[in-house]
Amino acid sequence: MVLSISSRRLMKELKEIETKGTPPGIQLLKADDMETWIFLISVLGDETVYKGETFALKLKFEPGYPIDYPQVTFLSDDQYQPPLHPHVYSNGHICASILGSEWSPVLTALSICITIQSMLASCKKKERPPGNDRYVRSAPLNPKLTRWAYEDDTV
Amino acid sequence: MNTNHPLLASLADEPPPFPDSHPQLQRLDRSVLCTICKEIFRAPVTVTCGHTFCSECIRSSLSVMTDKKCPLCHATITEGSIRRNRAMEEVTEAWETARDSLITLSQPVAGPSRRRPPPEPNSKSSSSTSANLKRPRRSDESRSQSPNKISKKSTDHVDHVVSSDSEEEEQVQEISENDEGECPLCSARMAIASIPMHIERGCPPVSKKKSAPGNQKADWRKVFSMAGSTKEKNVSMKRITSPNYHLATPTDLRNILNEYSLPTVGDKPALEARVRQWIILFNSNLDTEHPKSLSALRAKLNAEEISKKRDKERGRDEAVENLKTTEGFAEHVRNSGAEFERLRKEIMERDAKRAKAAKGLEASSAIEVD
């Protein structure tokens, strides 16, 4: 069977995770197929406002990956809730430039996790983004359909 | 998680990695990998900032980027700045050839129970013979497509391409006439006299017939070699310049597809996608010492189109299938309940105003929900 470019690339990433493991605070929860992977993310150390909390990050890969970026959202279900963060909406959508205009095909699933982890780590105040309710009310299911405006350069 | 992930079984054909005892070899091994596809470089090219990628990888990346930047350092780059990296291709090939024997040499010395023969003479001879078999080494040469230079990669489709390719090879020789020049924009070769008009028209792909005036020698050769008598189109093995997709009419796109004997079915978006993908495949195929035949490229384009279509359909089926389960339906309601409510109100208000027929309402709500 000839594998598509995206599947080959994802398998290489998976193999890398299997052999080398994940960085501290990041754990692969589910990768049953070449479409949806779920990582558990927690921020380590005492400085963080998310001490003791664990979040589930869902990555949904499309056939165009890695040229095209994946859909990345925090899970919002009975077990996991998205973090209270100025760039994370309560439906799990994340406003981060690498998940949009700043995406680069050299990034990997793990590097997305690391970026999100450091985005959480640099957070000082737990709050929802302004306009959260308005956005969540009308947000499309796929965060890629949202037209993000990146205001904060610190992420 | 277990270490033998079921999905990884299909990676079994991958070459084994170097042991941790040789970090320098691991580094060398990584340095011939494209950072986009994570595979060994195929048709490596370099962009303005000096970073190297597979030609197809960087061309596809640039085709979807709105502001075109190097994926690694974010320096501004253009497609025109892509240059073939012949040295890297040579290094990559040399490394691939040497890798097996290096793996053998890098294995920790086996215990006495293995009774392995001393590695030096054995591996040396076997590696050199296998290398000779696999890839006849060629000294310095320009990229050409004469049949005896087809590499082992393309030998499998040599049989069915020879007929169509022989003509293209003819082409390559013909266009090196003295009275021809290179277009400074698209570097297509043509009679020097016709270059200004060619640029004026926005660099359309050069068809041999049009640019023939003055090139009598080539014309006569065509007559004598019977090349002119066949109906098969002459395909110029020169880089394709992308058309302006905003201005191009479906007919323009079909003309380009026709030029390369590609299917011309579908609406404008489908045609545009096909032209885009073909230009990526065709242009990156010119960036290597071992180009594939045009028929192999056509087959690749077709396979990609089919798999894209299948993925699209599967996604849709899944969404519908999900709604059938109680969980999936509950989730859908949770996710889109608010949106549904808002749309319903909107529609009811408008309905009260206009008292429109129910048919129109359904249509408009369907569009917006999506």
Interface residues (C-beta under 8 A of the other chain):
Chain A: M1 V2 L3 S4 I5 R8 R9 M11 K12 E13 L14 K15 E18 T19 L28 A31 D32 D33 M34 E62 P63 G64 P66 I67 D68 N91 S101 S104 P105 V106 V136 R137 S138 L141
Chain B: M1 T3 H5 L7 L8 S10 L11 E14 P17 T35 I36 C37 K38 E39 C57 S60 S61 V64 T66 D67 K69 P71 L72 H74 A303 S307 K308 D311 N335 S336 A338 E339 R342
